[in-house]
Amino acid sequence: MISDNKTKSTFLITSLIFLILGMVVAVTRGSFNIPILDVFQAIIYKIGIGTVPSLDNEIVVWQIRLPRIFLSVIVGVALATAGTTYQGVFRNPLVEPYLLGVSSAAAFGAAISIVLHLSFLSMQLTSFVFGMIAMIFAYSLATVKKETPLINLILSGIIVSAIFSAGLSYLKMTAGFRELRDLVFWLMGGFYTAKWGDVGLLSVLITISFILLWSLAWKLNVLTMGDQEAQSLGVSVKKVKAVSIVLSTFITSIAIGTVGIIAWVGLVIPHMARMTIGPDHRYLIPASAIMGGLFLVICDTLARTLTFGEIPISILTSVIAAPYLIILVRKNRNLYFG
């Protein structure tokens, strides 16, 4: 684990460089590979510089690969940041937004939009609304005498998830063939429908949310010492928790509403970042965000290059992340914030 702040800053810069390199490699790989010079030619031509690229390269680079690469980074940032924040708020490394039933509720909201043929913006809006409902319901159900034990939170999350999963199953049963097909593919997660409009909207919303959460980093550090200690140091515990949970649920819900359910990112990536850079949220939040973006860029590239078709990305995230978590738990049986 890195302990020196200067070294942590260097690690963040190095991770960001690796993320950029990963994005550059990803844009060159696919059903047919494009040389890196041709990629740059297609990009700079769009901004009014350079010679005209081949039509195929321009379409593939600018309209297909770049939107999904940027979207995968944005979604990775959102899920990893949300997971890190939840773990800090609840002072437990096993907590993530999905634990509270947010994924099932957001999926239910998006399914309503798909089945009722609502606009794309409505799908994100319904995902957010139902994600917030799930979070509030689970947190209220788990809170007893102003305390929220983790076991209560887990049980509440299971209950909330079961309720919305039942609703989702009902929508599957009543949906037409076309709606059911769209719903099933969406639930498996993927960036194959990425558009520049998606990238622009999520970039603004998630960037603002990320900055707000990062600004609360030192307060999250204080929260890890306990509510009473934080209160004695002048931190408004309820306010910090409320803002952190709402923002984390917001970016999780809109990410799910855009690309479907992507498992494990919000749980495993914060673990990896914490073991590398330590529990200080001033460095942990950006480290998780960068690593989450890089992780999904890698998974998305594998999803569209391993086979002739496209593998749903949640399959790859589960295959890669689940064994890592098993090894992590076996080596560190007493996980805690230090």
C-alpha positions as CSV (number, residue, x, y, z in Angstrom):
1,M,0.0,0.0,0.0
2,I,1.3,3.4,-0.9
3,S,1.7,5.7,2.1
4,D,3.5,8.8,0.8
5,N,1.2,11.5,-0.6
6,K,3.6,12.5,-3.3
7,T,3.8,8.9,-4.4
8,K,0.0,8.7,-4.4
9,S,-0.2,11.7,-6.7
10,T,2.4,10.1,-9.0
11,F,0.3,6.9,-9.0
12,L,-2.8,8.9,-10.0
13,I,-1.0,10.5,-12.9
14,T,0.4,7.2,-14.0
15,S,-3.0,5.6,-13.8
16,L,-4.5,8.4,-15.9
17,I,-1.7,7.8,-18.6
18,F,-2.5,4.1,-18.6
19,L,-6.2,4.9,-19.1
20,I,-5.5,7.2,-22.1
21,L,-3.2,4.5,-23.6
22,G,-5.9,1.9,-23.0
23,M,-8.4,4.1,-24.9
24,V,-6.0,4.6,-27.8
25,V,-5.4,0.8,-28.1
26,A,-9.1,0.2,-27.8
27,V,-10.0,2.4,-30.7
28,T,-7.6,0.5,-33.0
29,R,-9.0,-2.9,-32.1
30,G,-12.2,-4.5,-33.3
31,S,-13.7,-6.7,-36.0
32,F,-11.0,-5.2,-38.2
33,N,-7.9,-3.4,-36.9
34,I,-7.1,0.2,-37.8
35,P,-3.6,1.5,-37.7
36,I,-3.0,4.2,-35.1
37,L,-2.0,6.8,-37.7
38,D,-5.3,6.2,-39.5
39,V,-7.2,6.7,-36.3
40,F,-5.5,10.0,-35.6
41,Q,-6.2,11.0,-39.2
42,A,-9.9,10.3,-38.8
43,I,-10.0,12.3,-35.5
44,I,-8.1,15.4,-36.6
45,Y,-10.1,15.5,-39.8
46,K,-13.3,15.9,-37.8
47,I,-11.8,19.0,-36.1
48,G,-10.9,20.5,-39.4
49,I,-7.2,19.5,-39.7
50,G,-5.5,17.1,-42.0
51,T,-6.4,15.1,-45.1
52,V,-9.6,13.3,-45.8
53,P,-9.5,9.7,-44.3
54,S,-11.1,6.7,-45.9
55,L,-14.9,6.6,-45.4
56,D,-14.8,3.2,-43.6
57,N,-12.2,4.5,-41.1
58,E,-14.1,7.7,-40.4
59,I,-17.4,5.8,-39.8
60,V,-15.8,3.1,-37.6
61,V,-13.6,5.5,-35.5
62,W,-15.9,8.4,-35.1
63,Q,-19.4,7.0,-35.1
64,I,-18.9,3.5,-33.6
65,R,-15.7,3.1,-31.5
66,L,-15.0,6.5,-30.0
67,P,-18.5,7.0,-28.5
68,R,-18.5,3.5,-26.8
69,I,-15.0,3.9,-25.5
70,F,-15.8,7.3,-24.0
71,L,-19.1,5.9,-22.6
72,S,-17.3,2.9,-21.1
73,V,-14.9,5.3,-19.3
74,I,-17.7,7.5,-18.0
75,V,-19.8,4.5,-16.7
76,G,-16.7,3.0,-15.1
77,V,-16.0,6.3,-13.3
78,A,-19.6,6.5,-12.2
79,L,-19.9,2.9,-10.8
80,A,-16.5,2.9,-9.1
81,T,-17.0,6.3,-7.6
82,A,-20.4,5.3,-6.3
83,G,-19.1,2.1,-4.8
84,T,-16.2,3.9,-3.1
85,T,-18.5,6.5,-1.6
86,Y,-21.0,3.9,-0.3
87,Q,-18.2,2.0,1.3
88,G,-17.0,5.2,3.0
89,V,-20.4,6.3,4.2
90,F,-21.3,2.9,5.7
91,R,-17.7,2.2,6.8
92,N,-17.7,-1.2,5.3
93,P,-15.9,-2.5,2.2
94,L,-18.7,-4.9,1.3
95,V,-21.2,-2.2,0.6
96,E,-22.1,-1.0,-2.9
97,P,-25.1,0.7,-4.5
98,Y,-26.3,-2.6,-5.9
99,L,-26.6,-3.9,-2.3
100,L,-29.5,-1.6,-1.6
101,G,-31.5,-2.9,-4.6
102,V,-30.6,0.1,-6.7
103,S,-29.7,-2.0,-9.8
104,S,-33.0,-4.0,-9.7
105,A,-35.0,-0.8,-9.2
106,A,-33.2,1.1,-11.9
107,A,-33.7,-1.9,-14.2
108,F,-37.4,-1.9,-13.4
109,G,-37.6,1.8,-14.2
110,A,-35.8,1.4,-17.5
111,A,-38.0,-1.6,-18.3
112,I,-41.1,0.5,-17.9
113,S,-39.6,3.0,-20.4
114,I,-38.8,0.2,-22.9
115,V,-42.1,-1.6,-22.6
116,L,-44.1,1.7,-22.8
117,H,-42.0,3.0,-25.7
118,L,-41.0,6.2,-23.8
119,S,-38.1,8.4,-25.0
120,F,-34.5,7.7,-24.1
121,L,-34.3,10.5,-21.7
122,S,-37.3,9.1,-19.9
123,M,-35.5,5.8,-19.5
124,Q,-32.7,7.5,-17.6
125,L,-35.2,9.5,-15.6
126,T,-37.3,6.5,-14.6
127,S,-34.1,4.6,-13.7
128,F,-33.0,7.4,-11.4
129,V,-36.4,7.8,-9.8
130,F,-36.8,4.1,-9.0
131,G,-33.2,3.8,-8.0
132,M,-33.8,6.6,-5.4
133,I,-37.0,4.9,-4.2
134,A,-35.0,1.7,-3.6
135,M,-32.2,3.5,-1.8
136,I,-34.6,5.4,0.5
137,F,-36.8,2.3,1.2
138,A,-33.8,0.0,2.0
139,Y,-32.0,2.6,4.1
140,S,-35.2,3.5,6.1
141,L,-36.0,-0.2,6.6
142,A,-32.5,-1.0,7.8
143,T,-32.3,2.0,10.3
144,V,-33.2,1.2,13.9
145,K,-32.8,3.8,16.6
146,K,-30.8,6.1,14.3
147,E,-28.3,3.3,13.5
148,T,-28.0,1.3,10.4
149,P,-26.3,-2.1,11.1
150,L,-24.7,-3.7,8.0
151,I,-26.7,-6.9,8.4
152,N,-29.9,-4.9,8.4
153,L,-28.8,-3.1,5.3
154,I,-28.0,-6.4,3.5
155,L,-31.4,-7.9,4.4
156,S,-33.2,-4.7,3.4
157,G,-31.4,-4.7,0.1
158,I,-32.4,-8.3,-0.5
159,I,-36.0,-7.4,0.2
160,V,-36.0,-4.4,-2.0
161,S,-34.2,-6.2,-4.8
162,A,-36.7,-9.0,-4.6
163,I,-39.7,-6.6,-4.9
164,F,-38.4,-4.9,-8.0
165,S,-37.1,-8.1,-9.5
166,A,-40.7,-9.4,-9.3
167,G,-41.9,-6.3,-11.0
168,L,-39.3,-6.7,-13.7
169,S,-40.3,-10.3,-14.2
170,Y,-43.9,-9.2,-14.7
171,L,-42.9,-6.7,-17.3
172,K,-41.0,-9.4,-19.1
173,M,-44.1,-11.6,-19.1
174,T,-46.4,-8.9,-20.4
175,A,-44.0,-7.4,-23.0
176,G,-44.3,-8.0,-26.7
177,F,-41.7,-10.0,-28.6
178,R,-39.7,-6.9,-29.7
179,E,-39.9,-5.2,-26.3
180,L,-38.8,-8.4,-24.6
181,R,-35.8,-8.9,-26.9
182,D,-34.7,-5.3,-26.3
183,L,-35.2,-5.7,-22.6
184,V,-33.2,-8.9,-22.3
185,F,-30.3,-7.5,-24.3
186,W,-30.3,-4.3,-22.3
187,L,-30.4,-6.2,-19.0
188,M,-27.1,-8.0,-19.9
189,G,-25.4,-4.6,-20.3
190,G,-23.3,-3.3,-23.1
191,F,-22.0,-0.2,-25.0
192,Y,-23.1,-1.3,-28.5
193,T,-25.8,1.4,-28.6
194,A,-23.5,4.2,-27.6
195,K,-24.0,7.6,-29.3
196,W,-22.4,10.9,-28.8
197,G,-25.6,12.2,-27.3
198,D,-25.2,9.6,-24.5
199,V,-21.6,10.6,-24.0
200,G,-22.4,14.3,-23.8
201,L,-25.2,13.9,-21.3
202,L,-23.5,11.5,-19.0
203,S,-20.2,13.4,-19.1
204,V,-21.9,16.5,-17.7
205,L,-24.0,14.8,-15.1
206,I,-21.3,12.4,-13.8
207,T,-18.5,15.0,-13.9
208,I,-20.5,17.4,-11.7
209,S,-21.5,14.6,-9.3
210,F,-17.9,13.3,-9.2
211,I,-16.5,16.8,-8.3
212,L,-19.2,17.2,-5.6
213,L,-18.3,13.8,-4.1
214,W,-14.6,14.4,-4.3
215,S,-15.1,17.7,-2.5
216,L,-16.6,15.6,0.4
217,A,-13.5,13.4,0.6
218,W,-12.1,14.8,3.9
219,K,-15.5,14.5,5.5
220,L,-15.8,10.9,4.4
221,N,-12.4,10.3,6.0
222,V,-13.8,11.7,9.2
223,L,-16.9,9.5,8.9
224,T,-14.8,6.4,8.9
225,M,-13.9,7.1,12.5
226,G,-17.6,6.9,13.5
227,D,-20.6,9.1,13.6
228,Q,-20.0,10.4,17.1
229,E,-16.4,11.3,16.5
230,A,-17.3,13.0,13.2
231,Q,-20.0,15.0,14.9
232,S,-17.6,16.1,17.6
233,L,-15.2,17.4,14.9
234,G,-18.0,19.6,13.4
235,V,-19.1,17.4,10.5
236,S,-22.8,17.3,9.9
237,V,-23.1,13.5,9.6
238,K,-26.7,13.3,8.4
239,K,-26.1,16.0,5.7
240,V,-22.9,14.4,4.4
241,K,-24.4,11.0,4.3
242,A,-27.6,12.2,2.6
243,V,-25.6,14.1,-0.1
244,S,-23.2,11.3,-0.7
245,I,-25.9,8.6,-0.9
246,V,-28.1,10.7,-3.2
247,L,-25.3,11.6,-5.6
248,S,-23.9,8.0,-5.6
249,T,-27.4,6.6,-6.3
250,F,-27.9,9.2,-9.0
251,I,-24.8,8.4,-11.0
252,T,-25.4,4.6,-10.6
253,S,-29.0,4.9,-11.8
254,I,-28.3,7.0,-14.9
255,A,-25.4,4.7,-15.8
256,I,-27.7,1.7,-15.5
257,G,-30.4,3.5,-17.4
258,T,-28.0,4.1,-20.3
259,V,-26.0,0.9,-20.7
260,G,-27.9,-1.7,-18.6
261,I,-26.7,-3.6,-15.5
262,I,-22.9,-4.0,-15.2
263,A,-21.9,-6.1,-12.3
264,W,-18.9,-6.0,-9.9
265,V,-17.4,-2.7,-10.8
266,G,-18.7,-0.8,-7.8
267,L,-17.5,-3.5,-5.4
268,V,-14.2,-4.8,-6.7
269,I,-12.6,-1.7,-8.1
270,P,-12.8,0.3,-4.8
271,H,-11.1,-2.7,-3.2
272,M,-8.3,-2.7,-5.7
273,A,-7.8,1.0,-5.3
274,R,-7.9,0.9,-1.5
275,M,-5.3,-1.9,-1.3
276,T,-3.1,0.1,-3.7
277,I,-3.4,3.7,-2.5
278,G,-4.9,3.4,1.0
279,P,-8.2,4.6,2.6
280,D,-7.7,8.4,2.2
281,H,-10.7,9.4,0.1
282,R,-8.8,12.4,-1.3
283,Y,-6.8,9.9,-3.3
284,L,-9.1,6.9,-3.2
285,I,-12.0,8.5,-5.0
286,P,-10.0,9.6,-8.1
287,A,-8.0,6.4,-8.1
288,S,-11.2,4.3,-8.1
289,A,-12.6,6.4,-10.9
290,I,-9.6,6.1,-13.1
291,M,-9.3,2.3,-12.4
292,G,-13.0,1.9,-13.0
293,G,-12.8,3.6,-16.4
294,L,-9.7,1.5,-17.4
295,F,-11.4,-1.7,-16.3
296,L,-14.5,-1.1,-18.4
297,V,-12.4,0.0,-21.4
298,I,-10.6,-3.3,-21.2
299,C,-13.7,-5.4,-20.7
300,D,-15.6,-3.6,-23.6
301,T,-12.6,-4.2,-25.9
302,L,-12.6,-7.9,-25.0
303,A,-16.4,-8.0,-25.4
304,R,-16.2,-7.0,-29.1
305,T,-12.9,-8.8,-30.0
306,L,-12.9,-12.2,-28.4
307,T,-15.6,-13.7,-30.6
308,F,-17.2,-12.9,-34.0
309,G,-20.3,-11.6,-32.1
310,E,-20.4,-9.4,-29.0
311,I,-20.3,-10.8,-25.5
312,P,-22.5,-9.0,-22.9
313,I,-20.1,-7.0,-20.8
314,S,-21.5,-8.2,-17.4
315,I,-20.3,-11.7,-18.3
316,L,-16.8,-10.5,-18.7
317,T,-16.8,-8.2,-15.6
318,S,-18.1,-11.2,-13.5
319,V,-15.5,-13.6,-15.0
320,I,-12.7,-11.2,-14.3
321,A,-13.7,-9.6,-11.0
322,A,-15.3,-12.5,-9.1
323,P,-12.1,-14.7,-8.9
324,Y,-10.2,-11.6,-7.8
325,L,-12.6,-10.9,-5.0
326,I,-12.4,-14.6,-3.9
327,I,-8.6,-14.3,-3.7
328,L,-8.9,-11.0,-1.9
329,V,-11.2,-12.4,0.7
330,R,-9.1,-15.5,1.3
331,K,-5.9,-13.4,1.8
332,N,-7.6,-10.6,3.8
333,R,-10.2,-12.2,6.0
334,N,-10.4,-9.2,8.3
335,L,-11.2,-6.4,5.8
336,Y,-11.6,-3.0,7.4
337,F,-10.8,0.6,6.9
338,G,-7.4,1.5,8.3
